[in-house]
Amino acid sequence: MRPEPGQVPHFSEDPTIERFAPHVAATARQPEAHVWAVDAARSPDYWFPRQCPRAMAWTTPSTSDSDRER
């Protein structure tokens, strides 16, 4: 499932969230409130729970044949 243009999927471990409200994270370097967002290319990074070990690699048109095989 990759989002279509204009779609903003819900990636959260809390299925009850109905509205994303900007907030200042405890680790923030800036005092402004933000909502974290990712684009369609990065959405697969969030398909699995945070505690689930994973490694992902994506090929692109410039990926070499040897890297693609590995």
C-alpha positions as a LaTeX table, in Angstrom:
\begin{tabular}{lrrr}
\hline
Residue & $x$ (\AA) & $y$ (\AA) & $z$ (\AA) \\
\hline
Met1 & 0.00 & 0.00 & 0.00 \\
Arg2 & 1.58 & 3.22 & $-1.15$ \\
Pro3 & $-0.37$ & 6.43 & $-0.76$ \\
Glu4 & $-1.71$ & 8.08 & $-3.87$ \\
Pro5 & $-0.94$ & 11.75 & $-4.59$ \\
Gly6 & $-2.64$ & 13.89 & $-1.97$ \\
Gln7 & $-3.26$ & 10.99 & 0.44 \\
Val8 & $-1.93$ & 11.26 & 3.97 \\
Pro9 & $-1.97$ & 7.81 & 5.59 \\
His10 & $-2.18$ & 7.28 & 9.34 \\
Phe11 & 1.03 & 5.69 & 10.63 \\
Ser12 & 0.69 & 5.26 & 14.36 \\
Glu13 & 0.73 & 2.57 & 16.99 \\
Asp14 & $-2.43$ & 4.19 & 18.42 \\
Pro15 & $-5.42$ & 3.24 & 16.23 \\
Thr16 & $-7.73$ & 5.64 & 18.11 \\
Ile17 & $-6.11$ & 8.82 & 16.79 \\
Glu18 & $-8.69$ & 10.78 & 14.81 \\
Arg19 & $-6.81$ & 14.07 & 14.45 \\
Phe20 & $-3.10$ & 14.77 & 14.38 \\
Ala21 & $-2.44$ & 17.80 & 16.56 \\
Pro22 & 0.89 & 19.61 & 16.28 \\
His23 & 3.03 & 19.36 & 19.40 \\
Val24 & 6.55 & 20.05 & 20.59 \\
Ala25 & 8.46 & 16.80 & 20.96 \\
Ala26 & 10.50 & 16.28 & 24.13 \\
Thr27 & 13.63 & 16.01 & 21.96 \\
Ala28 & 12.82 & 19.03 & 19.75 \\
Arg29 & 15.51 & 21.60 & 19.02 \\
Gln30 & 12.94 & 24.17 & 17.90 \\
Pro31 & 10.15 & 25.50 & 20.13 \\
Glu32 & 7.50 & 25.33 & 17.36 \\
Ala33 & 4.90 & 22.55 & 17.26 \\
His34 & 5.02 & 20.15 & 14.31 \\
Val35 & 3.22 & 17.15 & 12.83 \\
Trp36 & 5.65 & 14.62 & 11.33 \\
Ala37 & 4.88 & 13.67 & 7.74 \\
Val38 & 6.47 & 11.33 & 5.20 \\
Asp39 & 6.11 & 11.08 & 1.45 \\
Ala40 & 4.96 & 8.06 & $-0.54$ \\
Ala41 & 8.53 & 6.84 & $-1.06$ \\
Arg42 & 9.18 & 6.65 & 2.69 \\
Ser43 & 5.79 & 5.24 & 3.75 \\
Pro44 & 6.98 & 1.58 & 3.69 \\
Asp45 & 9.40 & 2.50 & 6.49 \\
Tyr46 & 6.35 & 2.79 & 8.76 \\
Trp47 & 4.47 & $-0.38$ & 7.80 \\
Phe48 & 5.82 & $-2.29$ & 10.81 \\
Pro49 & 5.74 & $-1.62$ & 14.56 \\
Arg50 & 8.61 & 0.42 & 15.96 \\
Gln51 & 9.97 & $-2.56$ & 17.93 \\
Cys52 & 10.10 & $-4.80$ & 14.85 \\
Pro53 & 13.67 & $-5.13$ & 13.55 \\
Arg54 & 13.82 & $-4.50$ & 9.83 \\
Ala55 & 16.12 & $-3.59$ & 7.01 \\
Met56 & 14.90 & $-2.28$ & 3.68 \\
Ala57 & 16.52 & $-1.44$ & 0.39 \\
Trp58 & 14.97 & 0.08 & $-2.70$ \\
Thr59 & 16.30 & 0.01 & $-6.22$ \\
Thr60 & 16.28 & 3.06 & $-8.46$ \\
Pro61 & 17.03 & 3.51 & $-12.15$ \\
Ser62 & 20.67 & 4.29 & $-11.22$ \\
Thr63 & 21.12 & 1.10 & $-9.13$ \\
Ser64 & 23.90 & $-1.04$ & $-10.59$ \\
Asp65 & 23.15 & $-4.61$ & $-11.72$ \\
Ser66 & 25.51 & $-6.01$ & $-9.07$ \\
Asp67 & 23.79 & $-4.04$ & $-6.30$ \\
Arg68 & 20.40 & $-5.06$ & $-7.63$ \\
Glu69 & 21.44 & $-8.74$ & $-7.46$ \\
Arg70 & 22.62 & $-8.39$ & $-3.87$ \\
\hline
\end{tabular}
